Amino acid sequence: MSHSPCYVRPAAAQDLHQLAEVLTSSFYPPLGWWRWLYPALRFGIYEDLKQRLQGGAAHYTCLAAIADKTDSAEEWVVGTVEISCRHRNPWLMTSRKHLYLSNLAVRANCRRQGIARQLLQGCEQRAEQWGFHEIYLHVMEDNARARHLYQAMGYHVHRVEITLWSLLIPRPRRLLLRKVIPQAAPSPKSPVR
Ligand SMILES: CC(C)(COP(=O)(O)OP(=O)(O)OC[C@H]1O[C@@H](n2cnc3c(N)ncnc32)[C@H](O)[C@@H]1OP(=O)(O)O)[C@@H](O)C(=O)NCCC(=O)NCCS
């Protein structure tokens, strides 16, 4: 792995256009007929993200990976990820909550430089600050790049999601992955309770 030429910070309103571009180009590359839908998809992603950023929800953050050196005065967003607190069972609002990671994406021309790895480490730091000891996320069975990344970062398959739709039509399944965040050893000076 080459040295990652970026740093990670919380995303801000001025990043929205670039974040929407990174997400849209990563999840819906403008190839073939998709390119006709691209502006509409980017607009939808922009508006959704804007609402989440402005929402002020507790235990929500969007992180942006910023390229260290660029010629332009504007910061260049090269990757992003979101982490939020969700109910374990979305249909049962009384179920326990867990930390859920989503929308991890890195610009295509900046991949394999350790940027996603840095973003995931940023999420783990957030989780620790908030007092959570595990993180969950979904990945599609056929997303080999992402699965390699998550495996390398210590995520394991927690559950294979089976839906009526997936039983009727053979297609890649959604996997729920989980990582238990290693606890930092207590400092020898801290009092034992
Ligand atoms: C998946 C994704 C976020 C990886 O970003 P990245 O910055 O290239 O990842 P990193 O450089 O941090 O890679 C870290 C490790 O992940 C694994 N990995 C990443 N890309 C890989 C690839 N194309 N093939 C195999 N392993 C890969 C490797 O183990 C890698 O470590 P190494 O480079 O030392 O071998 C990026 O490819 C992407 O944005 N994909 C499209 C969006 C997406 O699928 N997001 C995930 C949704 S669940």
The ligand as an ORCA input file, in Angstrom:
! r2SCAN-3c Opt
* xyz 0 1
  C     -14.105      0.059     -1.661
  C     -13.352      1.388     -1.689
  C     -14.010      2.360     -0.719
  C     -11.875      1.144     -1.287
  O     -11.227      2.407     -1.214
  P      -9.613      2.516     -1.295
  O      -9.242      3.869     -0.809
  O      -9.160      2.128     -2.641
  O      -9.160      1.395     -0.251
  P      -7.721      1.345      0.476
  O      -6.671      1.864     -0.463
  O      -7.832      1.990      1.805
  O      -7.525     -0.227      0.619
  C      -7.293     -0.833      1.851
  C      -7.311     -2.346      1.649
  O      -8.580     -2.765      1.116
  C      -8.364     -3.849      0.181
  N      -8.716     -3.393     -1.180
  C      -9.093     -2.143     -1.544
  N      -9.336     -2.107     -2.880
  C      -9.106     -3.357     -3.343
  C      -9.179     -3.957     -4.648
  N      -9.540     -3.247     -5.740
  N      -8.880     -5.270     -4.739
  C      -8.500     -5.998     -3.674
  N      -8.392     -5.483     -2.410
  C      -8.697     -4.190     -2.262
  C      -6.896     -4.178      0.273
  O      -6.740     -5.113      1.323
  C      -6.313     -2.835      0.649
  O      -5.057     -2.927      1.286
  P      -3.709     -2.947      0.357
  O      -3.822     -1.819     -0.613
  O      -2.619     -2.777      1.379
  O      -3.720     -4.287     -0.316
  C     -13.351      1.988     -3.146
  O     -12.929      0.987     -4.046
  C     -14.704      2.527     -3.587
  O     -15.024      3.718     -3.356
  N     -15.537      1.665     -4.229
  C     -16.866      2.098     -4.740
  C     -17.857      2.350     -3.612
  C     -18.030      1.119     -2.726
  O     -18.141     -0.005     -3.198
  N     -18.101      1.382     -1.397
  C     -18.319      0.330     -0.408
  C     -19.767      0.097     -0.208
  S     -20.075     -1.176      0.994
*
